[in-house]
C-alpha cells in the first residue's frame, strides 16, 4: 500500500526551474519519522493533479516492469507548513516559490530521496552491464509515451550498474490528444523516441525485450488493479480512465507493441 506521509520539515527547493520540487522531512500518519522525501508540488505543475497522477502511475508501473525508481509516496502539505515556507521564500531570489508552495496545500506526489547516486551524463555510452536495463527503459518510455527522457535531459540516476528512473509528470502524453488513438501500440508517430537518451546507442543493436513483453501481456488483472487503486480520489479525473484504457489496449497487443519497439531500433 502506498504510504501517506506528512511534510514536517523543509530543507530546500531542488533546482531553480518552474517545477523544482521541495526536499522535505516527513512523518507517517502515526507521527514516526519517515525520512527525507522529494516532493513534486502540484502548485508547480501546469497540469495540476493530472501531472501528479502521471508521476504516481508511471512510478508504480516502472516497479511492475522490474525497473528501478525511487519509492513513491503521497505527501500531505498542510496550510501552516506551506505558510511558513512561503514566508521564507517570499523575499528570496525566487519569490514565485512562495506562491507555488501556497498552491500545494493538500496531497502531492513524493519519492524517497536516493543517496550515493549520480545523474546520467549527456552522451554517456551504455556500459555492458546496463544494456538490458537501457533497452527496457526505452521500451517503457514507449509504453507510457514519455517524451521527457531525452539525450539532453536524461532524468536518470545511476548507482553502480543500476539505473533509476524519475520525473514522469509528462508521461502519458496521449492525454493531450483530442482523439484517442485506435492503435496505441503503434510507435510510428511517436517522434520523441528519436530524441530518447538511449535511442542512438541502441539503434541497430540486438535487444531482448521478451521479459518486458511477457509482463506487459500479463498486466491486466491484480497488478493493474493494484496500481490504479493507488491513485487517490483527489486525483481521480478523466485522465485515469484514459490511462487505464491505453494500458489495457497495448497489453492486448503486447506482441505487436514489442515489434514496434524492435522496428524503431532496427
Order of alpha helices (4+ residues) and beta strands (2+ residues): beta-beta-beta-alpha-beta-beta-alpha-alpha-beta-beta-alpha-beta-beta-alpha-alpha-alpha-alpha-alpha
